[in-house]
Amino acid sequence: MLRHELQPGKLVAGTVLTLAGVLYGGDAGGAWETPWFAAIPLVVGGLCLAGAVAFLTGRIRRRRASGRTGDEPGPDMAA
């Protein structure tokens, strides 16, 4: 399996949207009552949080990449 880089922003967004789906799935199944307006703050807040996490991740990766000299093989370079 090919390795890929972790993208925490997408992980947060997927988790929040899955939670919203589970809430409304439980409501549709009759397990509990979820108000119709509960999804708006959950989805909007989750997407804002995911955007902030993605922004911070990009800044951290850019800062780490600029600090490398290129003389040393990184973890991506197979020897």
Order of alpha helices (4+ residues) and beta strands (2+ residues): alpha-alpha
